[in-house]
Amino acid sequence: MAKELQVDYQPRQQFIPFHEREERWASLVVHRRGGKTVACVNELGARATYTQKKNARYAYVAPFYRQAKDVAWVYLKEFMAPLIDKIRESELRVELFNGAWITLYGADNPDALRGLYLDGIVLDEFGDCRPSLWGTVVLPTLVDRKGWAVFIGTPKGKNHFYDVHQRAKLEDNWYAMTLPADISGILDPAELAEMKAQMTDAAFRQEMLCDFDAAIQGTFYADQIQELEVAGQIAPDVAHHDPKRKVYVAADLGFSDSTAFWFWQQRADGFAVIDYFEEQGKKIPFYLNMLESKPYDYHTVYLPHDAKAETLATDKSTVEQVISHFKGTDTAIDVVPKMKVQHGIDAVRFVLPQCYFNQVKCYGGIEALRAYRRSYDEIKKVYGDKPLHDWAADGADAFRYMALSCRADKRLPNLKKRQIPVEILPPKYKLDDLWADREGSSHKFSKLRM
């Protein structure tokens, strides 16, 4: 006799249309404590239970692995308990009675998703994940099995999650749901009124009313990015590569963190920011090959000050490896001096109004600048001076190096008239100075071009 299995999940009325949808893609913008994570965990369980596919694989992704464990792991084990055959705590994975897997991941380790196939995935708080996660990592896992995806979260300004939700509202094969707290009926009105009384207006509109237009607190450049969009300086056709002009590059290098590159050209009305590249977990030769593969004639490649340090993988510093790669060309290699982060932020704020961004090629970098924000002191209830080191920091740091490089350029001669502190404009850091820092070095360089 067949055994009947039953899970203890009664969907809220508000989520029944979501569970009954036929569209492949979905976007849910739901207020805090609205139950979107519980609904999506059970959606994964239901799809995994009734699938006809062999060796089916499903995934839930949060911005951080620890967050996935804290938010969804208990729900998954609790609701799927009658259906679970095996639990793998170390992998945050359950195997159901029919052999289907449901695994939890963190967007902070995208390599854990590479090379997999998936039949369905939930991306929680997608606005807190780096924009490239979807197109370069997740989507390829779905294509051969024709898998589905659900994006969920609350607004954090008009970022990449906003773009996804707008697409969901307009296109076929997408399901879209917006559920603000004043309409959902899920929270007690008295509790909602108490939250409104104790939260800032912007925070309440963002977290509870699902308002993408609410001001994002603590950001450094969000207002300027929005101004550039309104002015038409961020668009697909305002910053194309001009083959007649040299290209400048600024990089923020990392291994466990991402490595980010900005590409720009100087022109009469400012700076044409033509390209952006970001990748994680690769060694220097990978990025050198990337630079070589692009159709650009490089004038200068700017590296961060810590590029002077020798790497663990080789006895050569990053800057030595880059110099060696470009030896015999007219490409200059330069190092951006070590400066206070706030000085670099000031430089970015000064340079941004003079920039024109290729919206398509620079999308990920633009979103990083938009999301870059101060860390929040939970004890003092204030935003501090130090930036939050999240997914947006790498792209923002690389742009900070770009801005400092632009600031030292002859295009900006009237700095005092703009009341910008002189101390944030150091002389260009020469390689002679770099090698002078290394006592006993036998390397001698008299000029930048190799």
Secondary structure, 3 states (H helix, E strand, C coil): CCCCCCCCCCCCHHHHHHHCCCCCEEEEEECCCCCHHHHHHHHHHHHHHHCCCCCCEEEEEECCHHHHHHHHHHHHHHHHHHHEEEEEHHHCEEEECCCCEEEEEECCCHHHCCCCCCCEEEEECHHHCCCHHHHHHHHHHHCCCCCEEEEEECCCCCCHHHHHHHHHHHCCCEEEEEECHHHHCCCCHHHHHHHHHHCCHHHHHHHCCCCCCCCCCCECCHHHHHHHHHCCCEECCCCCCCCCCCEEEEEECCCCCEEEEEEEEEECCEEEEEEEEEEECCCHHHHHHHHHHCCCCEEEEEECHHHHCECCCCCCEHHHHHHHHHCCCCCEEEECCCCCHHHHHHHHHHHHHHEEEECCCCHHHHHHHHHCEEEEECCCCEEEEEECCCCHHHHHHHHHHHHHHHHCCCCCCCCHHHCCCHHHCCCCCCHHHHHHCCCCCCCCCCCCCC
